[in-house]
């Protein structure tokens, strides 16, 4: 039998060079934690219906976050409806100026499916009778009994009506009444629950989920390290406490929201900031505090950045002027200027004084001009609340597409080296941890594409 030819082989597979234009998806989820929260049991009145009880252990599952936070929500206050209507009133001490354009959320536990009307009546902390209030009215349908999350957009005038002079936000707080009415033709049996009431400051606090695409890939590595223990009695074993999985990705192109890939970076609420601008200015004569000066006016100077003005003269001596923090009425050398840019100076915005020798000449000025911006800031506020998931596709020689999914990773390095030659690459390093199911990663093979 050893001389016989066997016309068979064991099935094998491998990986060819991968398509550099395939995409790696990095999903970012940041925890949404409201700025103001209060328990439903803190009611000051039950305007419609009658109080049943507050059940501390009846807690709705978090519907705000992609990965639900287990201890974010609290118990449920149950009200027995009167004529299909139940309501509860709260007086909450907080700075309402901070969230006057924000969102108010709460969970309603409804006894049956059907059509409901939901109202939120908001007034100032001292207006308990709510004679001057905004009334936000919504209609919604639910297909099953149980908890539903309802959101009140405090800035939405389309769903708002006014009583008296309306709600005037103050730093004292608010009074808010929540009213739920069953709109079905049949009778409503059972209790209506109110639970886990909260407020977020504005829309930016809700924009915490994003997906970033990486392409034009240079390399992507996947390293697994499982050390063994040095046990003398029972032999060597794997040390599961020392499992380490790392991943490195190098890509040339990314989607435009790639700032999410840096755990220190986030989008600021600020809409204006300073952008460097260079322009020439004709120097005019002005007399201030009895002293003759040359003057130029920078009308769009951004005030909040200190020391952003650079002035030079078009002279062979290569003269750059220095900012001198002096008051008016003193002599200036030919390489000095005074920036009267603060409100207390009492002059037009962006007034700059120079030596009178420059009167009638042009000076070249670089400064930070005020512009509408998309401002990204770097700080440590996101570090404890941000989670990353990486999805990467590779194709093997059998034609199977494999999707590596790392559900719980930390981006430990984000580097982009800029140069004047060639394309700029983004390098990312990940450390992989177990997900909520105890898995480090998953490999999902798409078998539907194979006959």
C-alpha positions as CSV (number, residue, x, y, z in Angstrom):
1,X,0.0,0.0,0.0
2,X,2.9,2.4,0.5
3,X,3.6,2.5,-3.2
4,X,0.0,3.4,-4.1
5,X,-0.8,7.0,-5.2
6,X,-3.5,8.7,-3.1
7,X,-5.3,11.3,-5.2
8,X,-6.7,13.2,-2.2
9,X,-5.5,15.9,0.1
10,X,-6.6,17.4,3.4
11,X,-8.6,20.7,3.0
12,X,-6.4,23.6,3.9
13,X,-6.8,27.4,3.7
14,X,-4.9,30.6,4.4
15,X,-5.0,34.3,3.7
16,X,-3.8,36.1,0.7
17,X,-2.9,39.8,0.6
18,X,-5.9,41.7,1.8
19,X,-7.6,44.5,0.0
20,X,-6.2,47.8,1.2
21,X,-9.5,49.5,0.3
22,X,-11.5,47.3,2.7
23,X,-12.9,49.2,5.7
24,X,-12.3,48.8,9.4
25,X,-15.2,50.1,11.5
26,X,-14.5,51.6,15.0
27,X,-17.7,52.1,17.0
28,X,-17.6,54.6,19.8
29,X,-20.1,54.7,22.6
30,X,-19.9,57.3,25.4
31,X,-22.1,57.0,28.5
32,X,-24.9,59.5,28.7
33,X,-25.2,60.7,32.3
34,X,-27.8,63.4,32.8
35,X,-26.9,66.6,34.7
36,X,-30.0,66.5,36.9
37,X,-31.8,63.4,38.2
38,X,-34.5,62.8,40.8
39,X,-36.4,59.9,42.1
40,X,-40.1,59.6,41.2
41,X,-40.9,59.2,44.9
42,X,-40.1,62.9,45.5
43,X,-43.5,64.2,44.3
44,X,-45.2,67.1,46.0
45,X,-48.7,66.4,44.7
46,X,-50.8,64.0,42.7
47,X,-53.1,66.4,40.7
48,X,-54.9,63.6,38.8
49,X,-55.7,60.1,40.2
50,X,-54.6,58.7,43.5
51,X,-51.2,57.6,44.9
52,X,-50.7,53.8,45.1
53,X,-47.1,53.3,46.1
54,X,-43.5,53.7,45.2
55,X,-41.7,50.4,44.3
56,X,-38.0,50.8,44.7
57,X,-37.1,47.6,43.0
58,X,-39.2,48.2,39.9
59,X,-36.5,49.8,37.8
60,X,-36.7,50.3,34.0
61,X,-33.7,49.1,31.9
62,X,-31.6,52.0,30.7
63,X,-32.8,53.0,27.2
64,X,-30.5,56.0,26.8
65,X,-27.2,54.2,26.5
66,X,-26.0,51.7,23.8
67,X,-24.6,49.6,26.6
68,X,-27.2,50.0,29.4
69,X,-25.9,51.4,32.7
70,X,-27.2,49.0,35.3
71,X,-27.4,51.5,38.2
72,X,-28.5,54.6,36.4
73,X,-32.3,54.3,36.8
74,X,-34.3,54.2,40.0
75,X,-37.7,52.9,41.2
76,X,-41.3,53.6,40.0
77,X,-44.1,55.6,41.5
78,X,-47.5,54.2,40.7
79,X,-50.7,56.3,40.4
80,X,-54.2,55.0,40.0
81,X,-55.8,56.9,37.1
82,X,-59.0,58.9,37.4
83,X,-61.0,59.1,34.2
84,X,-58.1,57.5,32.3
85,X,-55.7,60.2,33.6
86,X,-52.8,60.2,36.0
87,X,-50.4,63.0,36.9
88,X,-47.7,63.8,39.4
89,X,-45.9,67.1,40.3
90,X,-42.3,67.8,41.4
91,X,-40.4,70.7,42.7
92,X,-36.7,70.4,41.7
93,X,-33.9,72.7,42.9
94,X,-31.4,73.1,40.1
95,X,-30.0,75.9,37.9
96,X,-32.6,75.9,35.1
97,X,-30.6,78.4,33.1
98,X,-28.2,75.5,32.4
99,X,-30.9,73.3,30.8
100,X,-33.6,75.7,29.5
101,X,-32.8,74.5,26.0
102,X,-32.2,70.9,27.0
103,X,-34.2,67.6,27.2
104,X,-36.3,66.2,30.1
105,X,-36.6,62.4,30.1
106,X,-38.7,60.0,32.1
107,X,-39.9,56.4,31.9
108,X,-43.7,55.7,31.9
109,X,-44.9,52.3,32.8
110,X,-48.2,51.8,31.0
111,X,-50.7,49.1,31.9
112,X,-51.8,48.3,28.3
113,X,-51.0,49.0,24.6
114,X,-52.8,51.8,22.8
115,X,-52.8,55.6,22.2
116,X,-51.8,58.0,24.9
117,X,-51.4,61.7,25.4
118,X,-48.4,63.0,27.5
119,X,-48.0,66.5,28.9
120,X,-45.2,68.1,30.7
121,X,-46.1,71.4,32.5
122,X,-43.0,73.4,33.4
123,X,-42.8,76.6,35.6
124,X,-40.3,78.3,37.9
125,X,-39.4,76.9,41.2
126,X,-41.4,79.4,43.2
127,X,-44.5,79.0,41.0
128,X,-45.9,75.9,42.5
129,X,-49.4,76.7,41.3
130,X,-47.9,76.9,37.7
131,X,-49.9,80.0,36.8
132,X,-47.0,81.0,34.4
133,X,-45.9,77.9,32.6
134,X,-45.0,76.1,29.3
135,X,-47.1,73.1,28.5
136,X,-45.5,70.5,26.2
137,X,-48.0,68.1,24.6
138,X,-47.3,64.8,22.8
139,X,-49.4,61.9,21.5
140,X,-47.8,58.5,21.1
141,X,-48.8,54.8,20.6
142,X,-47.3,51.8,22.4
143,X,-47.7,48.3,21.1
144,X,-47.3,46.5,24.4
145,X,-47.6,47.2,28.2
146,X,-44.5,48.1,30.1
147,X,-41.9,50.9,30.3
148,X,-41.5,53.5,27.6
149,X,-39.0,56.3,27.5
150,X,-40.5,59.7,26.8
151,X,-38.5,62.9,26.0
152,X,-39.5,66.5,26.4
153,X,-37.6,69.0,24.1
154,X,-37.7,72.1,26.3
155,X,-36.7,74.3,23.3
156,X,-39.4,72.9,20.9
157,X,-42.0,75.7,20.5
158,X,-44.1,73.6,18.1
159,X,-45.4,71.4,20.9
160,X,-45.5,74.2,23.4
161,X,-48.4,76.3,24.7
162,X,-48.2,79.0,27.3
163,X,-50.2,79.8,30.4
164,X,-49.8,83.3,31.9
165,X,-46.4,84.8,31.0
166,X,-44.8,81.4,30.5
167,X,-41.9,79.7,32.2
168,X,-39.0,82.0,33.0
169,X,-35.9,79.9,33.8
170,X,-34.0,80.8,36.9
171,X,-31.2,79.4,39.0
172,X,-33.7,78.4,41.7
173,X,-35.1,75.4,39.8
174,X,-38.4,74.2,38.3
175,X,-41.8,72.9,39.1
176,X,-42.9,70.2,36.6
177,X,-46.1,68.2,36.3
178,X,-46.3,65.0,34.2
179,X,-49.7,64.1,33.0
180,X,-50.6,60.8,31.1
181,X,-54.0,60.3,29.5
182,X,-55.2,57.1,27.9
183,X,-57.0,58.0,24.6
184,X,-58.5,54.6,23.7
185,X,-62.2,54.0,23.6
186,X,-62.1,51.2,26.1
187,X,-61.6,51.4,29.8
188,X,-58.2,51.7,31.3
189,X,-57.5,49.2,34.1
190,X,-54.3,49.1,36.1
191,X,-51.8,51.7,37.3
192,X,-49.6,54.2,35.5
193,X,-46.0,54.4,36.6
194,X,-43.5,57.3,36.6
195,X,-39.8,56.5,36.9
196,X,-36.2,57.7,36.7
197,X,-36.7,61.4,35.8
198,X,-33.7,63.3,34.4
199,X,-32.5,66.3,32.4
200,X,-29.6,66.8,30.0
201,X,-28.3,70.3,29.3
202,X,-28.5,70.3,25.5
203,X,-28.4,68.2,22.3
204,X,-24.6,67.7,22.3
205,X,-24.9,65.7,25.5
206,X,-27.0,63.1,23.6
207,X,-24.6,62.9,20.6
208,X,-22.4,60.2,22.2
209,X,-22.5,57.4,19.7
210,X,-20.5,57.4,16.4
211,X,-18.8,55.1,13.9
212,X,-15.5,55.9,12.4
213,X,-14.3,54.3,9.1
214,X,-10.7,53.5,8.4
215,X,-9.5,52.6,4.8
216,X,-6.5,52.6,2.5
217,X,-5.0,50.2,5.0
218,X,-1.2,49.8,5.3
219,X,-1.3,47.0,7.9
220,X,-3.4,45.6,10.7
221,X,-2.0,43.1,13.2
222,X,-3.6,41.0,15.8
223,X,-1.5,39.7,18.7
224,X,-2.6,37.2,21.3
225,X,-0.4,36.5,24.4
226,X,-1.4,33.7,26.8
227,X,1.5,33.1,29.3
228,X,1.9,29.9,31.2
229,X,2.2,29.5,35.0
230,X,5.3,28.0,36.5
231,X,3.6,25.5,38.7
232,X,5.8,22.8,40.3
233,X,3.2,20.4,41.6
234,X,0.7,20.1,38.9
235,X,2.6,21.1,35.7
236,X,2.4,24.2,33.7
237,X,-1.0,25.7,32.9
238,X,-2.2,28.8,31.1
239,X,-2.4,31.8,33.4
240,X,-5.8,33.3,32.4
241,X,-5.1,36.4,34.5
242,X,-2.2,37.3,32.2
243,X,-4.0,37.0,28.9
244,X,-3.1,40.0,26.8
245,X,-4.5,40.8,23.3
246,X,-3.4,43.8,21.4
247,X,-4.2,45.2,18.0
248,X,-2.5,47.7,15.7
249,X,-3.9,49.4,12.7
250,X,-2.2,51.7,10.2
251,X,-4.5,53.6,7.7
252,X,-4.2,56.5,5.4
253,X,-7.8,57.6,5.0
254,X,-10.5,57.9,7.7
255,X,-14.0,59.2,7.9
256,X,-14.4,62.9,8.8
257,X,-15.5,62.2,12.3
258,X,-12.1,60.5,13.2
259,X,-11.6,62.8,16.2
260,X,-13.6,60.2,18.1
261,X,-10.7,57.8,17.8
262,X,-8.7,59.9,20.3
263,X,-10.2,59.3,23.8
264,X,-9.0,62.7,24.9
265,X,-10.9,64.6,22.1
266,X,-14.5,65.7,22.0
267,X,-16.6,68.3,20.2
268,X,-16.9,71.5,22.2
269,X,-20.2,73.5,22.5
270,X,-18.3,76.6,21.7
271,X,-19.2,78.0,18.2
272,X,-16.7,80.8,17.8
273,X,-12.9,80.9,18.3
274,X,-9.7,82.4,17.0
275,X,-8.2,81.5,13.6
276,X,-4.9,83.0,12.4
277,X,-5.4,85.7,9.8
278,X,-2.7,87.8,8.0
279,X,-3.6,91.2,6.5
280,X,-2.0,94.6,5.9
281,X,-3.2,97.8,7.6
282,X,-2.7,101.4,6.8
283,X,-1.6,103.4,9.8
284,X,-3.6,106.4,10.6
285,X,-2.9,109.3,13.0
286,X,-4.7,109.5,16.4
287,X,-4.2,111.5,19.6
288,X,-4.9,109.7,22.8
289,X,-4.2,111.0,26.4
290,X,-2.5,114.0,24.8
291,X,0.0,111.9,22.9
292,X,0.3,111.4,19.1
293,X,0.3,107.8,17.9
294,X,-0.1,105.8,14.8
295,X,-3.2,103.6,14.9
296,X,-4.7,100.5,13.2
297,X,-8.0,98.8,13.9
298,X,-8.5,95.1,13.8
299,X,-12.3,94.8,13.8
300,X,-12.6,91.0,14.0
301,X,-9.9,90.4,16.6
302,X,-10.7,87.4,18.9
303,X,-10.5,88.7,22.4
304,X,-10.2,85.4,24.4
305,X,-6.8,84.5,23.1
306,X,-4.1,86.5,24.7
307,X,-1.1,87.8,22.8
308,X,-1.9,86.8,19.3
309,X,-0.9,89.9,17.4
310,X,2.3,89.9,15.3
311,X,3.3,93.1,13.5
312,X,6.2,93.7,11.2
313,X,7.2,96.5,8.9
314,X,8.3,96.2,5.3
315,X,11.7,97.5,6.0
316,X,15.2,96.2,5.4
317,X,15.9,96.3,9.1
318,X,13.5,93.3,9.6
319,X,11.6,95.1,12.4
320,X,9.1,93.2,14.4
321,X,7.1,95.1,17.0
322,X,6.7,93.9,20.6
323,X,3.5,94.1,22.5
324,X,4.0,96.4,25.6
325,X,1.5,96.3,28.4
326,X,1.5,100.0,29.0
327,X,-1.3,102.5,29.4
328,X,-1.8,105.4,26.9
329,X,0.1,108.6,27.3
330,X,3.7,107.1,27.1
331,X,6.1,107.3,24.2
332,X,6.5,104.2,22.1
333,X,9.8,103.0,20.5
334,X,9.7,102.1,16.8
335,X,9.5,98.4,17.7
336,X,6.7,98.6,20.2
337,X,2.9,98.6,20.2
338,X,0.0,98.8,22.6
339,X,-3.0,96.6,22.1
340,X,-6.2,98.3,23.5
341,X,-8.3,95.2,23.0
342,X,-10.1,94.9,26.3
343,X,-13.6,96.4,27.0
344,X,-12.3,98.5,29.9
345,X,-10.0,100.4,27.6
346,X,-13.0,102.2,26.1
347,X,-11.8,102.2,22.5
348,X,-13.1,100.5,19.4
349,X,-12.5,96.7,19.3
350,X,-9.1,95.8,18.1
351,X,-7.4,99.2,18.5
352,X,-3.6,99.0,18.3
353,X,-1.2,102.0,18.8
354,X,2.3,102.2,17.3
355,X,5.0,104.8,17.0
356,X,3.9,107.8,14.9
357,X,6.8,107.3,12.5
358,X,4.5,104.6,10.8
359,X,1.7,107.0,10.0
360,X,0.8,106.8,6.3
361,X,2.6,103.4,5.9
362,X,1.3,99.9,5.8
363,X,2.2,97.3,8.5
364,X,1.7,93.6,8.1
365,X,-0.3,92.0,10.9
366,X,-1.0,88.4,11.8
367,X,-3.7,87.9,14.5
368,X,-6.4,85.5,15.7
369,X,-9.6,86.6,14.0
370,X,-13.0,85.6,15.4
371,X,-14.6,82.9,13.2
372,X,-17.4,80.4,13.4
373,X,-15.6,77.1,14.1
374,X,-16.1,73.4,14.7
375,X,-14.0,73.2,17.9
376,X,-12.5,70.0,19.1
377,X,-11.0,70.0,22.6
378,X,-8.7,67.5,24.3
379,X,-9.2,66.7,28.0
380,X,-9.7,63.7,30.2
381,X,-13.5,64.0,30.6
382,X,-14.3,61.1,28.2
383,X,-11.8,58.6,29.5
384,X,-13.9,56.8,32.1
385,X,-17.2,56.8,30.1
386,X,-16.0,55.9,26.5
387,X,-16.1,52.4,25.0
388,X,-14.8,51.2,21.6
389,X,-15.7,48.3,19.4
390,X,-13.6,47.4,16.4
391,X,-15.0,45.4,13.4
392,X,-12.5,44.2,10.7
393,X,-13.1,42.1,7.7
394,X,-10.6,39.7,6.2
395,X,-11.1,37.2,3.4
396,X,-9.5,33.8,3.3
397,X,-8.5,31.6,0.4
398,X,-11.8,29.7,0.6
399,X,-13.6,32.9,-0.3
400,X,-15.1,33.2,3.2
401,X,-15.3,36.7,4.6
402,X,-14.4,36.7,8.3
403,X,-15.4,39.6,10.5
404,X,-13.3,40.1,13.6
405,X,-15.4,41.9,16.2
406,X,-13.6,43.2,19.3
407,X,-16.5,44.4,21.6
408,X,-14.5,46.0,24.4
409,X,-11.2,47.7,23.4
410,X,-9.3,50.7,24.6
411,X,-7.3,52.9,22.2
412,X,-4.0,53.3,23.9
413,X,-2.1,55.1,21.1
414,X,-3.3,57.5,18.4
415,X,-0.5,59.0,16.4
416,X,-0.4,60.8,13.0
417,X,3.0,61.9,11.8
418,X,2.7,64.9,9.4
419,X,5.4,65.4,6.9
420,X,6.0,67.3,3.6
421,X,6.5,64.1,1.6
422,X,4.1,61.2,0.9
423,X,0.8,60.4,2.4
424,X,0.1,60.8,6.1
425,X,-0.8,57.7,8.0
426,X,-2.8,57.2,11.2
427,X,-1.5,54.6,13.6
428,X,-3.8,53.1,16.3
429,X,-2.9,50.7,19.1
430,X,-5.7,48.8,20.9
431,X,-5.8,46.8,24.1
432,X,-8.6,44.2,24.1
433,X,-10.5,43.3,27.2
434,X,-13.3,40.9,27.9
435,X,-16.8,42.0,27.0
436,X,-19.9,41.6,29.2
437,X,-20.2,37.9,28.1
438,X,-16.6,37.2,29.0
439,X,-15.3,37.0,25.4
440,X,-12.2,38.8,24.1
441,X,-13.4,38.9,20.5
442,X,-15.6,37.1,18.0
443,X,-15.0,35.8,14.5
444,X,-18.1,36.0,12.4
445,X,-17.8,34.0,9.2
446,X,-20.3,34.8,6.4
447,X,-21.2,31.3,5.2
448,X,-24.1,32.6,3.1
449,X,-21.7,33.8,0.4
450,X,-20.4,30.2,-0.2
451,X,-22.3,27.7,-2.2
